[in-house]
């Protein structure tokens, strides 16, 4: 059975299934993406529409913010558009993500054997494991013809059950463009005397791989950009033969799947899973809530106990503290959060009540009340620390000015799309305008918006060039505020802050080098 491809990348295809009706809007779809429970793992896939070729691009910071803020455990990428072997070592993914997370491990698949491509190479896939998933990792791999069509990682689960997560990017017919994914793969196939159409080769080779994986008994999570209507009955049937289902349609049967490309009308991105995997929640984000791209991000939350042991293997490296006494604003925020929590849970009243009724020696009932109050207090402290500040560990030294500049780029970018009457998240535009104190005007012309967007990009690049100096200036302000509160002299506090930052940078670099050495051994 051959799957019929979409007519174009936008997913404008004829659909003859029960899902003939599709939801065509830019709003989130499915379950709301809430704060992740530590009892779940979160897997997300998105067509990135290209990863930047340089470290100092604002999209890198946006990618880090998305992964961190949404607590992604495994992130599958499609259409990476990078020929990694041609990038300088200091511009590659491993170098630009140093310090992003305590632990992470990323695998890319691309046309490494194509000698006609430059640094920019259309297509390719990636799979990034973050935090505890790196300690579940067993092995990795990619499509055997090395065409960048898919990449996979395998993890050890409960009772030695193996789980395989695959990120895929299917080619779409585009013979006219010599640098298209279709043309590149066709050229590489011909070099090996393989005369199949790249689309047909993709599905036949994927079927062969799926046969081998299911024969091994692996549980499978496969997601990405299929460049074909995922409601196509033939596609649904093909995955059904391997015991896999479109989990988003299965969990939300009464809702038609939305368009997943900004300019399209059909769902061409989704996640297929083995039918013995039971996610707790799943959905699509709106177009402007994932990393900057023209595709939606699609995600699922799976109960940890269904796949893995409840606890991860021990990790000797401690998590970085969010509460830092050197920053008065953070301390003030922490105290404010503690007070709100205490007030909400009426801790003070409960303590006074216990004090009036307690006897010596304490009865079992009094002990239980005391322990309950202690647990509430601990929860409040953990919550306050989590909310008192965000960890800024991007490749470019963070400062409030740099953060504002990135938001300005996003604001003008979205405003241009709105001006062109394309699908856009209006709520996000309003939030950014409020934060940046920009008064929106309906009379803004396309030329004006393009000029403002260009100026925002120039401003970002200028700030990046002097990012360390700007951060040092911000640290001086922190030192001044701390000195005013009697925590020491400004010079001593500033010297301590700068010394700690250098120590952290050195440690991160050392960890990266040691990890590479251990992996080679």
C-alpha positions in Angstrom: 0.0 0.0 0.0 1.5 3.3 -1.0 0.7 6.5 0.9 -0.3 9.4 -1.2 1.8 12.5 -0.5 0.4 16.0 0.0 0.4 18.2 -3.1 2.6 20.7 -1.3 4.2 21.5 2.0 1.1 23.4 3.2 -0.9 20.2 3.4 -3.5 21.2 0.8 -4.6 17.7 -0.2 -7.9 15.9 -0.9 -9.2 14.0 2.1 -11.6 11.2 1.8 -11.8 10.0 5.4 -14.3 10.6 8.2 -12.1 13.6 9.1 -13.1 15.4 5.9 -13.7 18.4 8.0 -10.6 20.1 9.5 -10.3 22.9 12.0 -8.6 25.8 10.3 -7.5 28.4 12.9 -4.5 29.4 14.9 -5.8 28.7 18.4 -4.4 25.9 20.7 -6.1 22.5 20.2 -6.7 19.6 22.5 -5.8 19.7 26.2 -4.3 22.9 27.6 -0.5 22.7 28.2 -0.2 23.1 31.9 2.7 23.0 34.3 4.1 19.5 34.0 3.7 17.1 36.9 6.8 15.3 38.0 4.8 12.1 37.6 4.7 12.6 33.8 7.1 12.8 30.9 6.5 15.4 28.2 7.4 14.6 24.6 7.1 17.4 22.0 7.6 17.6 18.2 7.8 20.6 15.9 8.9 21.5 12.4 11.5 24.2 13.3 11.6 25.8 9.9 15.3 25.9 10.3 17.8 26.2 13.1 20.1 29.3 13.0 23.5 28.8 11.5 25.1 31.0 14.2 25.1 31.1 18.0 24.0 34.7 18.4 20.7 34.4 16.6 17.7 35.4 18.7 15.9 32.1 17.7 18.4 30.2 19.8 17.2 32.1 22.9 13.6 31.6 21.9 14.2 27.8 21.5 15.8 27.6 25.0 13.0 29.6 26.6 10.3 27.3 25.0 12.0 24.1 26.1 12.7 25.3 29.6 9.4 27.1 30.3 7.3 24.1 29.1 9.5 21.5 30.8 10.0 19.4 27.7 11.7 16.1 28.4 12.2 15.0 24.7 12.0 17.4 21.8 11.8 16.1 18.2 12.8 18.5 15.4 12.0 18.3 11.7 13.3 20.5 8.9 16.5 21.5 10.8 18.0 22.9 7.6 21.7 22.7 8.7 24.6 20.8 7.3 26.3 20.4 10.7 29.7 19.1 9.4 30.3 22.4 7.6 29.7 24.6 10.7 32.7 25.7 12.8 32.9 23.7 16.0 32.0 26.7 18.1 28.8 27.3 16.2 27.5 23.7 16.4 24.5 22.7 18.5 26.5 21.2 21.4 28.5 24.4 21.9 25.5 26.7 21.7 23.5 24.7 24.2 26.2 24.6 26.9 24.5 25.7 30.1 21.0 25.4 28.8 20.2 22.4 31.0 21.8 20.4 33.7 21.9 17.4 31.3 21.0 17.1 27.7 21.9 15.0 24.7 20.9 15.7 21.1 21.2 13.5 17.9 20.8 15.0 14.4 20.3 13.2 11.1 21.1 15.1 7.8 22.6 14.5 4.4 26.2 14.3 5.5 27.3 12.7 2.3 25.9 15.4 0.0 28.9 17.4 -1.2 26.8 19.9 -3.2 25.1 21.5 -0.2 26.5 24.5 1.7 26.0 25.2 5.4 22.3 25.6 4.7 20.9 22.3 3.7 17.1 21.7 3.6 15.6 18.9 5.6 17.1 16.9 8.4 15.8 15.8 11.8 16.9 16.0 15.4 16.0 14.6 18.8 16.9 16.3 22.0 16.8 14.5 25.4 16.7 16.7 28.5 17.2 16.0 32.2 16.2 12.6 33.4 15.7 11.2 29.8 19.4 11.3 29.3 19.8 8.7 32.1 17.2 6.4 30.4 19.1 6.6 27.1 20.4 3.3 25.7 21.2 3.9 22.0 20.5 6.2 19.1 20.3 5.9 15.3 18.9 7.3 12.0 17.6 6.1 8.7 20.0 3.6 7.2 20.4 5.5 3.9 21.5 8.6 5.9 19.2 11.0 4.1 18.1 12.9 7.2 14.6 11.4 7.1 14.3 10.3 10.7 16.3 10.0 13.9 15.6 7.8 16.9 16.6 7.2 20.5 16.0 4.1 22.6 15.3 4.1 26.3 15.2 1.4 29.0 11.8 1.2 30.7 10.1 -0.9 33.3 11.0 -4.5 33.5 13.6 -3.9 30.7 10.9 -2.9 28.3 12.5 -0.7 25.6 10.9 2.5 24.3 11.8 4.1 21.0 11.1 7.7 20.2 11.4 8.7 16.5 11.4 12.2 14.9 10.6 12.1 11.2 10.5 14.6 8.3 8.8 13.3 5.1 9.8 14.8 1.7 7.2 16.5 -0.4 7.2 16.5 -4.2 9.1 19.6 -5.4 11.1 18.7 -8.5 11.5 22.2 -9.8 13.8 23.3 -6.9 17.3 21.8 -7.1 18.0 22.4 -3.5 14.7 21.0 -2.2 14.6 18.0 0.1 12.9 16.0 -2.7 15.7 16.8 -5.2 18.5 16.2 -2.7 17.2 12.8 -1.7 16.5 11.8 -5.3 20.1 12.7 -6.3 21.5 10.7 -3.4 19.3 7.7 -4.2 20.4 7.7 -7.8 24.0 7.7 -6.7 23.3 4.3 -5.1 21.4 3.0 -8.1 18.1 3.4 -6.3 15.6 4.7 -8.8 12.6 5.0 -6.5 10.7 8.2 -6.0 12.0 9.8 -2.7 8.5 9.8 -1.3 7.9 6.2 -2.1 11.4 5.3 -0.7 10.6 7.2 2.5 7.5 5.2 3.3 8.9 1.8 2.2 12.1 2.3 4.2 10.1 3.5 7.2 7.9 0.5 7.0 10.9 -1.8 7.0 12.3 -0.1 10.0 9.0 -0.2 11.9 8.8 -4.0 11.2 12.1 -4.5 12.8 11.4 -2.3 15.8 8.0 -3.9 16.5 9.5 -7.3 16.1 11.9 -6.4 18.9 9.0 -5.5 21.1 9.7 -1.8 21.4 7.0 0.6 22.4 7.0 3.4 19.8 6.4 7.1 19.9 6.7 8.6 16.4 6.1 12.2 15.6 7.0 15.0 13.2 6.1 16.5 9.8 4.5 14.0 7.5 3.9 16.5 4.7 0.7 14.7 4.0 -2.7 14.8 5.5 -2.4 12.6 8.6 -6.1 11.8 8.4 -5.5 10.0 5.1 -7.2 6.6 5.6 -4.2 4.8 3.9 -1.8 6.4 6.4 -4.0 5.6 9.3 -4.2 2.0 8.1 -0.5 1.7 7.5 0.3 2.6 11.1 -2.5 0.5 12.4 -0.8 -2.5 10.9 2.1 -1.9 13.3 -0.3 -1.5 16.3 0.0 2.3 16.2 -2.6 5.1 16.4 -2.8 8.8 15.8 -3.0 9.6 19.5 -4.3 13.2 19.1 -7.3 12.1 17.0 -7.8 9.1 19.3 -8.0 11.1 22.5 -10.1 13.9 21.0 -12.4 12.0 18.6 -15.1 14.7 18.5 -12.7 17.4 17.4 -11.4 17.7 13.8 -7.6 18.0 13.8 -6.4 21.6 13.1 -4.2 22.9 10.3 -0.7 22.5 11.4 1.0 24.8 8.9 0.3 28.5 9.0 -0.6 28.7 5.3 -2.2 25.3 5.1 -5.7 23.9 5.8 -4.9 20.3 6.7 -3.1 18.6 9.6 0.3 17.4 8.4 2.0 17.1 11.8 1.0 14.6 14.5 2.2 11.8 16.8 1.6 8.1 16.3 2.1 5.8 19.3 1.9 2.1 20.1 -1.7 1.4 21.1 -0.5 0.2 24.6 0.8 3.7 25.4 -1.9 5.7 27.2 -1.0 9.4 27.4 -2.6 11.6 30.1 -2.9 14.7 27.9 -2.0 15.8 24.4 -2.6 18.7 22.0 -1.3 21.3 19.5 0.0 24.7 20.6 -1.0 27.7 18.6 1.4 28.9 15.9 3.2 31.5 18.0 3.7 29.6 21.2 6.3 27.0 20.1 9.7 28.0 18.9 9.5 30.6 16.0 8.3 28.5 13.0 5.5 28.2 10.5 4.3 24.9 12.1 2.5 24.1 15.3 4.3 22.3 18.1 2.5 19.0 19.0 3.0 17.4 22.5 1.9 14.5 24.7 2.2 13.9 28.5 2.7 10.2 29.4 2.5 8.9 33.0 6.0 8.1 34.1 4.9 4.9 35.8 3.5 3.5 32.5 7.0 3.6 30.9 9.7 3.9 33.4 10.4 3.2 37.1 9.0 6.0 39.3 12.4 7.4 40.2 15.3 8.3 37.9 18.7 7.0 38.5 20.6 9.0 41.0 22.4 12.1 39.7 25.3 13.5 41.7 24.9 16.9 40.2 22.6 19.2 42.1 20.1 21.5 40.4 21.0 25.2 40.4 19.3 27.3 43.1 16.9 29.9 42.0 17.0 31.8 45.3 20.1 33.9 45.4 20.7 36.3 48.3 22.9 38.5 46.2 19.9 39.8 44.2 17.6 41.9 46.4 14.7 41.6 43.8 14.8 37.8 44.0 14.8 37.9 47.8 11.9 40.3 47.8 10.0 38.1 45.3 10.7 34.9 47.4 9.4 36.5 50.6 6.3 37.8 48.8 5.6 34.3 47.4 6.0 32.8 50.9 3.7 35.3 52.5 1.0 34.7 49.8 1.3 30.9 50.3 1.1 31.2 54.1 -1.9 33.5 53.9 -3.7 31.2 51.3 -3.3 28.1 53.5 -3.9 29.9 56.8 -0.7 28.6 58.3 -0.5 31.3 61.0 -4.0 30.5 62.3 -3.2 26.7 62.3 0.0 27.3 64.2 -1.7 29.4 66.9 -4.5 26.9 67.2 -1.9 24.0 67.7 0.0 26.1 70.2 -3.1 26.6 72.3 -4.1 22.9 72.3 -0.7 21.2 72.4 0.2 19.3 75.5 3.5 17.8 76.9 4.3 15.2 75.9 2.7 15.7 72.5 -0.1 13.3 71.6 -0.1 11.4 68.3 -2.8 13.7 67.0 -0.7 16.8 67.8 2.4 15.2 66.2 0.3 14.6 63.0 -0.9 18.2 63.0 2.7 19.4 63.4 4.0 17.2 60.6 1.2 18.4 58.4 2.1 22.0 59.0 5.8 21.2 58.3 4.8 19.7 55.0 2.8 22.7 54.0 5.7 25.0 55.0 8.1 22.9 52.8 5.7 23.0 49.9 5.5 26.8 50.2 9.3 27.2 50.2 9.7 25.0 47.2 6.9 26.9 45.3 8.4 30.2 46.3 11.9 29.2 45.1 10.5 28.0 41.8 8.7 31.3 41.2 11.2 33.8 42.6 13.3 33.9 39.4 13.8 32.2 36.0 17.1 30.5 35.3 19.0 32.3 32.5 21.6 30.0 31.1 21.5 30.7 27.4 24.6 30.9 25.2 24.4 34.8 25.1 24.9 36.4 28.6 21.4 37.4 29.8 20.4 40.9 30.7 17.0 42.7 30.9 18.0 44.8 27.8 18.7 41.6 25.8 15.4 40.0 26.9 13.5 43.2 25.9 15.2 43.2 22.5 14.2 39.7 21.7 10.6 40.4 22.7 10.6 43.4 20.4 11.7 41.2 17.4 8.8 38.8 18.2 6.3 41.7 18.5 7.2 43.3 15.1 7.4 39.9 13.5 3.9 39.0 14.6 2.6 42.5 13.8 3.8 42.0 10.2 1.9 38.7 9.9 -1.2 40.4 11.3 -0.9 43.2 8.8 -0.7 40.7 6.0 -3.9 39.1 7.4 -2.2 35.8 8.1 -3.0 33.6 11.1 -1.5 35.0 14.2 -1.9 34.8 18.0 -3.5 38.2 18.8 -3.4 37.6 22.5 0.4 37.2 22.4 0.7 40.5 20.4 -1.3 42.3 23.1 0.8 40.8 25.9 4.0 41.8 24.3 2.7 45.3 23.5 1.8 45.8 27.1 5.1 44.5 28.4 7.1 46.6 25.9 4.8 49.7 26.5 4.1 50.0 22.7 0.9 51.6 21.8 -0.5 49.7 18.8 -1.9 51.6 15.9 -4.1 50.2 13.1 -2.7 52.7 10.7 0.7 51.1 10.7 1.8 50.3 7.1 3.7 47.3 5.9 6.8 49.4 5.2 6.7 50.9 8.7 6.4 47.5 10.3 9.2 46.1 8.1 11.4 49.0 9.1 10.7 48.5 12.8 11.4 44.8 12.5 14.7 45.5 10.8 15.7 48.0 13.5 14.8 45.5 16.2 17.1 42.9 14.5 19.9 45.5 14.3 19.4 46.4 17.9 19.6 42.7 19.0 22.8 42.1 17.0 24.4 45.2 18.6 23.4 44.1 22.1 24.7 40.6 21.5 28.1 42.0 20.5 28.3 43.8 23.9 26.2 41.3 25.8 28.9 40.6 28.5 29.5 44.3 29.1 25.8 45.0 29.4 25.4 42.0 31.8 28.3 43.4 33.9 26.6 46.7 34.1 23.4 45.0 35.3 25.5 43.1 37.9 26.7 46.5 39.1 23.1 47.6 39.6 22.5 44.4 41.6 25.6 45.0 43.7 24.4 48.6 44.4 21.0 47.5 45.5 22.5 44.8 47.7 25.0 47.3 49.3 22.1 49.7 50.1 20.5 46.9 52.1 23.7 46.6 54.2 25.0 43.4 52.7 28.5 44.7 52.2 30.3 47.2 50.0 29.4 47.5 46.3 32.9 46.6 45.2 33.1 43.4 47.3 29.6 42.3 46.2 30.4 43.0 42.5 33.7 41.2 42.7 32.0 38.1 44.2 29.2 38.1 41.6 31.7 38.3 38.7 33.9 35.6 40.2 31.0 33.2 40.6 29.9 33.8 37.0 33.4 33.0 35.7 33.5 29.9 37.9 30.2 28.7 36.5 31.2 29.2 32.9 34.5 27.3 33.5 32.6 24.5 35.1 30.1 24.2 32.3 32.9 24.0 29.7 34.8 21.4 31.8 31.6 19.3 32.1 31.1 19.4 28.3 34.7 18.4 27.6 34.7 15.6 30.2 31.4 14.3 28.8 32.9 14.1 25.3 36.0 12.2 26.6 33.9 9.7 28.5 31.6 9.1 25.5 34.6 8.4 23.3 36.0 5.9 25.8 
